[in-house]
Amino acid sequence: MATYASRPAWGLRARAVGSARVAVPAGLGLLVGLSLLLRTSELHVGYWVDEGLSVGIAHRPLLDIPGVLRQDGSPPLYYCLLNVWMSLAGTGEKATHVFSLGLALLAIPVAYWGAGAAFGRRAGWIAAVLAALNPFATQYAQETRMYALVVLLGVVATSLFLRAYVTDARPARRWPVAFGVALGAAAYTHNWALFFGAALFAAWLVLLALAPPGERGWRVRDGALGFGLCALLYLPWVPSLLFQAAHTGAPWSRRPGLEQLTQEAPHRLLGPTAWLLLVLGAGAGVAALLREGGRRRWSAETRGIVALLVAALGTVLLAYLGSQIAPAWAPRYLAIAVPPFLLLAAAGLAAARGLGLAALAIVALLWAYEKPPSLKSNVRQVAAAIRPSLAPGDVVVSTQPEQIPVLSHYLPPGLRYATLTGFVPDVGVTDWRDGVERLRATSAERDLKPIMDRLAPGHRLVLITPIFFDLGRWKAPWTELVRVRSEEFNQYLTNDSRFHATSIFPPEPRTRVPNPVAATVLVKTSR
């Protein structure tokens, strides 16, 4: 009788497994398809400053990229991958944006796996929905920058951290090893991954404190394996990092205020409208799990919640505190904090059950209606307007040095480029080394006049300057110097009777757009 009775049960289990094998790929496929619809509306948008730098840096021999980045301040992994992608797909906007799109879509099944393995299938599906619709990921899925890769690697590293360290029994050695590799890859993608790694290390210490004394030996060894491997992999880049910290930094940034921490960060990570609802809905489930953990021995699920809380909040707080010491705050850098927040929200919403699902439905609708910017810069339009009047040998002078790579991408070949410090030998990268000190030493008489004198009569000089709609954005050391020198260079050119303006674009009145520039085309009439 036992044999016959076991057959129906075995058949039910087999059908359940077979159904899951169909339902999971189908469900994830639907979410990827939905995400694809939301994240392809702005693939055609023109590049802005940072995207011009991405293409410029990646558009050189692969082995030269790490050395070039000593001028820029970033790690090399994204640019190396983009180099390979551009060799296959090209350097146009759609081609390079699709690379970011693919990375963002990959994060959806990874989020499902990571949250599902740690907190159950319901949490996995919620994590997949959040990864598919998150507006931060939607914006950077259509931008030629490293932030989609940062989110993907962050989801991988966070998921592997949970698999390696939030367990009741010792995991297979491959999980700490895989975690160390993933965290190392994140650190090679963006410097703020170092804050993320430090926050994960703090989370690991908390988990170690919560573990029974008899388990701490192997937990220490596994922690040393994962974090130690990451440190070992990152070690070759440390000399470049130290050089960048001493000579490049982020001179265009200012110390963030409390508003950036309490308002800007949650708005960027979780959407300006939805973040409070998501925090309340997920917070109810998180609070319930923590209360349960306090009443009895901490379960793996509850320890996972604690670890994600430390990792998510710790990443943002460490970045904020670090930017108080050496200003480097930019909302887009928060990409590395998106993964622990998404997995934490998924776990909390799953634990909140009906309330969590209701909150998820509303958040999903709000996120689906948030659109990425349809214009990130007017450089492409400015270049299209002035390029018919330009010929080889003409000179383009940009008073904002970091605009050179994107200008050279859109303007015709054969032009010469200069900035506040003179002619630019490499138009694909901005040299940030000791940038503020070098800009302070510039002047129109010293740096612009030689360019004007060398230009042959009949050739054109194009002066590209930022449009200063909001002077409050131009108060950092670098940006303030750019503003002052822009006015100085413009006045110096205007006063020289050898040069006559032939066109100005955009004409007055000017519409407020993101990252705007203006071009003045002048022809030299005499020596």
N, C-alpha and C positions, 0 to 999 in steps of 0.2 A: 504493500500500500504506500509506503514512504516513497518508493521509486516512482510510482504513478503520480503521487501527489506533487512530487518535485518538478514534474515536467511542465505543468502549466505555469508555475512560478518562474522556472527557467525561461520559458517562452515569453512571458511578460517582460522579464529583464532584457532579453535579447531584442524584443521589439522596441523597448525604451531606448536601448543603446543605439539601435538602428535609426530610430526616429531622431535622436539627438544628433547623429552623424549627418542627417539631412537638414534638420531644423537649424542647427547652429551655423553652418556655412550659409544657408539661405537667409537667416536673419541678419548675419553680419554683412552679407552681400547687399541686402536692402538698405542697411545703414550706410554702407560705403556709397551706394548709388545716390541716396538722399544727400549725403555730404558732398558728393561730386556735383550735384545740381547747385548747391549753395556756394560752392567754392570755385566755380568757373565763370562767374559773372564778370570778373574784372581781370582776366588773364591778359587782356590787351593793353592795360594801363601802362603809360610810359614810365621809364625808370626815374627814380629820384636819386639824390646824392649817394646814399649808401648802396643802392643797387648798381650804380655806375662803378663804385669801388669794387663790388663783388665781381662783376664781369671783367673789370680791368685787371684785378689781381689774378683771377682764375685763367685769364687769357694769356698765359705765359707758360714756358716749359714747366712741367709738373714738379721737377726736382728743384726749381728755382723758387717755388712758392714759400717754403719755410723761411728762407733768407730774406725775401722781400718783406715778409710780415714783421721784421724787426723795425721797419718804418711805420707800420700801421697800428700794431697793438693787439692783434687777434691771434688765436691759435689757428693751425693750418688745415684741420680735417675737412671742414666744409668746402674750402676753396679747392682742395685737391679733388674732392668728389665732383664739384661743379666743373672743374677742368675736364674730367673724363666725360661728364654729361654733355658739355658744350661741344666736345670733339665729335659727338654722335648726333646731337640734336640742333646745334647752332647757337647763336648768341642773341637772337631776337627775344622780345619780351615774352611771348607765349611759350617759346621753347624753354627758357630758363624758369619761368613761373611754374610750368608743368613739373619740373623737378621738385620744387617745394610742395606742390600739390600731392605728388605721389608719397612724399615723406609724411605729410599730414594724414593721408588716408591709411597708411600703414599703422598709425598709432591707434586706430579703432580696434582691430582684432587684438593688438597687444594689450590694450586697456581691458578688454573683455577677459583675456587670459589672466592678467595680473590680479584684478579685483576678484574674479571668480575663484581663482585658486586660494586666495586668502580669506574671502568673506562669503563665498557661496555664489551660485549661479545668478540669483537675482541681482546681487551687487555687480556681477560681471556684465550683465545686460545694461544696467544703469550706467556703468562706466563707459561702455561702448556708445551709448546714446550721448553722453556728455562729451566724449571725444569727437563724435561726429558733428556736433553742433556748436561747440565752444567758439565764441566769436573771436577770441584772441587767435586761436588756431586757424579760423576761417580767414582772417586778414593776412596772416603770414604764410598761408598756403598759396597765396597769390603774390608773393614778393620774393625777389631774388636776394634773399638774405638767409642766414643760418638758423633762423628761429624755428622753422618747422622741424629741422633736424634736431635742434635742442629739445623740443617737446617730445619728439619720438624717442630719443635716447634717454630722456628723463623718465618717460613711461617705462621703458625697458629696465632702466636701472632701479627704479622704485619697485617695480614688480619683482625683479630678481632679489632685491633686498628683503622683501616680505617672504619670498620663497626660501631664502637662505637663512634668515635670522628670526623669523616669527613662526617658530615651529615648536611642537611638543617633543618631538624626537629629533635626533641629529639627522640633518639632511645629507644627501649625497654630496660628495666634495665638488661635483661639477657646478653646484649652485653658487657657492661663494666665489669660485673661479669666474663664472659667467658674470656675476655681479661686479667683480673687480674690473673686468674687461669693459663692461658697459659704462661704468662710472669713469674709467679712464678715457673712453671715447667721448663722453660728454665734456670732460675737461679739455680735450683737444678740439672741442667745437666752440666753446665760449668760456671766457674767464669766470663768469658768475657761477659756473658749475662748481668752482672751488667752494663757494658758499654753500651750495647744495650738498657737496661731499662732506663739509664740516657739519652741517645739520644732520645728515644721515649718521655720521659718526656719533654725534650727541644722542641720536635716537637709539643707536646700538648700545651706548653706555646705559641708557635708561632700561633697555631690555635686559641687559646683563644684571642690573640691580634687581629687577623683578624675577629673575630666574632662580630656581631652587639651588642651594649651594652645590649639590652634587652634579649639576649640569654646567657649572660655570667654566670648568676646565675645557671641555670641547667647544663651548661657545666662544671662549677667548681665542682658541686656536683657529676656529672658523672665521672669526672677525679679523684676526691677523692675516689670514690667507686672502680674504677679499679686499680689505683696505690696503694691505701691504702690496698686493699685486697691482692695484690701481696706482699707488705711489711709485712702484718700480717702473710701470709703463710710462708714467708722466715725467719721470726723472730726466730723460734727455731734453725735454722742453724747458726745464727750469731755468737754465742760463738765459734763454730767450725771454722768458717771462720776467726775470729780474731786470734785464736790459729794457724791456718795454715799460715796466713799472717806473724805472728811473728816468726814461727819456721820452716816452710817448704819453701814457695816461689818457685822460679825457679832459683836455683843457677847455672844451666847449661846454662842460657841465658845471653846475653849481651844487652846493650842498643842499640836499632835499630837506624841506620842512616837514612838520608833523602832518600837514595836509597830504603830502605825497604818500605818507605811510598809511594813513587812516582812510583816505578817500581814493586817491589815484590808484593805489595798488589793488584794492578789491574791485574797483571798476574795471581795470584792465584785465585782471585775471578771470573774473566771473561775470562781466557785463555790467554796465552802469545801472541798469534797471533790475536785473535778475539777482544780483549778488546777495542782497539782503534776504530775499525769499529762499535762496539756496542755502544760505547760512542757517536760517531758522529751521527749515525742513530737515537738513542734514544734522543740525545741532541737536534736535530732539532725539534722533536715533543715537548719535554719539553719546549724549548724556545718559541715555538708558543703558547703553553698553558699559559705560564707565561705572555707573551705579551697581550694575550686576557684578562687574569685576571687583568692586570694593567689598561686596558681600561674601564673595567666595574666592577660591584660587583663580588667579588671572588666567583666562583662556587665551588660546592663540589669537582668536578674533579680537578680543579686547586689547591684547598687547599690540596687535597690528594697528588698532585705532590710535593708541598712545604713540606709537612710532611715527605714524603719518602726521599726527598733530605736531610733534616735535620737528619733523622734517619740513613740513609746509610752513609753519610759522617761523621756524628757525632760519630757513633760507631767506625769507623776506627781511627778517630782523637783522641778520648778519649783513645782508647787502645794504640795508639802510645805515647801520652803524659804520660799515666800511666806507660808505660814501660821505659820512661826516668827517672821516680822517682824510681820505683822498677822494674828492668829488668825482663820481662816475655814475650818477643815477640817470637812468633812462627807462621809461616805462616798458619799452620793448625788451629790455634785458630781463624782465620778469618771466620770460618764457620758461626758464628753468624751474620756476615755482609752480607752473601750471600742473605738471603731472601729480605731485603729492596732494595738491588741493583737489584735483578731479577724483583721484582714488579715495581720498578721505570723504568727499561728498557722496560718492557712490556707496561706500560702506554705511554712512550715516542715513542716507535715504532708504537703503534696503532695510536697515534696522527699524526705521520709523514706519515701515509697512504702508498702510493706506495713506497716511499723511505724507509720507515720503513720495509715494507714487503721484499723489496730487500735486505736490510741489514740483516734481520732475516734469509733469505735463505742462505746467505753466511756464517753467523755466525754458523748456524746449521750444515752446511757441515764441517766447520773448527772444531767445537766441536766434531762432530761424529768421526773425525779421531784422536783425542787426546786420547791416551791410558794410563791407569794407569800403575804404575811400575810392571813389571813381576817378580821382585825380590826386597824385602824390607830389607833383612838381610840374611847372610849366616849361621845363627845359626843352622837351621835345617840340612843343609849339614854337618856342623862341628860335630853336635851331632851324625848324622848317621855314620860318619867316625870313631869316637872314642868309641862309645858305645860297640862294641864287646869286647874291651879290659878291660872294667870296671866291677867291681863286688861290691856287697854290702860291705859297710865299706870304700870304696875309697872316697877321698875328692876332691871336685871341688872348686877351688879358682878363683873367678872372680874379677879382679881388677877394673872392672866397675860395681859397686853394682847393678845398675838397670837391668843388664843382668840376674840376678839370677832367676827371675820368668820364663822367656822364656827358659832358660837352663834347669830348673827343669821340664818344660813341655815336652821337647824332650828327655832328658836323662833317663836311666832306674831307677826304684825305688831302694831304699836302699842306695843311696849315701848321703854323708854329704856335706853341702855347706858352704862356707866361703867367705868373701870378705875382703876388706882392714882393716876393724875393727874387724875381727875375725869371729867365727862361726855365721851363720844366723839361728835364731830360727824359723822364719816364711818365707818360701821361696816364698810365694805368693804375697808379698808386699815389696816395697823398703821403708826403713825408711829414709825419707828426713829431719827429725827433726834436726835442727842445723847441717846440713850435712857438710858444709864447715869447721866449727870448729872441728867437729869430724875427718874429713879426715886430717886436718892439724896436728892433734895429733898422727897420725899413723906413723908407721915405720916398715920395714921388721923385724928388731930385736925384736921389741915389739909385733907385731901382727902376723907375718908369722912364726917366729921361734917356738912358742909354738905349732902351728898346725903341723909343720914338726916333732917336737920332739914326739908328741903324736901318730903319725901314726906308725902302726906296720910294721916291715919289710915284704916285699912281697906285701904290698898294694900300690896302685897308688895314686899319687897326680896329678891332672890336673890343669894347670895354663891357664886360659882364659884371654886374653888381647885384647883390641881393636887394630886394624891395623890403623896406623896413616898415611893415604895417604895425608891428607890436614891438616897441623898443624894450619892453620888459624881457623879451626873449634874448636880448643881445647884451646881457650884463655879465656873462662869464668872461674870464680873462681872454680867451681866444676870440669869442664872438664880438666883444667890445672893440678889440683891436681891428677886426674885420670891418666893423661899422665905421670907425674913425678913418681908417685908410681908404675905404671906399669913397667917402666924401672927399678926402684929400686928392686921390688919384683922379676922380671925376673933375674936380676943380682945376687941377693942373692941366689936364687935356683940353678943357674948355678954354683956358687962357692962352694956349699955343696957337698962333695964327697960321701955322703950317698945316693944321688939321681942320677939316670941315665935316660936320656931321651930315650924313646922307639919309640916315633913318634911325628911328628909335622904336623898339618893340619890347613890351606892349605899349601902345600909346596911352596917353591920359584920356579919361580917368581909368584907373587900373582896378580890376576886380580882385578882391582878396582871394587868394588861392594858397594851398600849402607850399612851403619852401619856394617862394617865388623869386625869379631873377628878371632883370631887365638888360637889354642889349642896346648899346649905342654904337652904330657903325660909322667910322670916320675915315675919310680918304686923305692921304698926305699929298699936298699939292706942290710942295717945294722943299728944298733942302733946308 
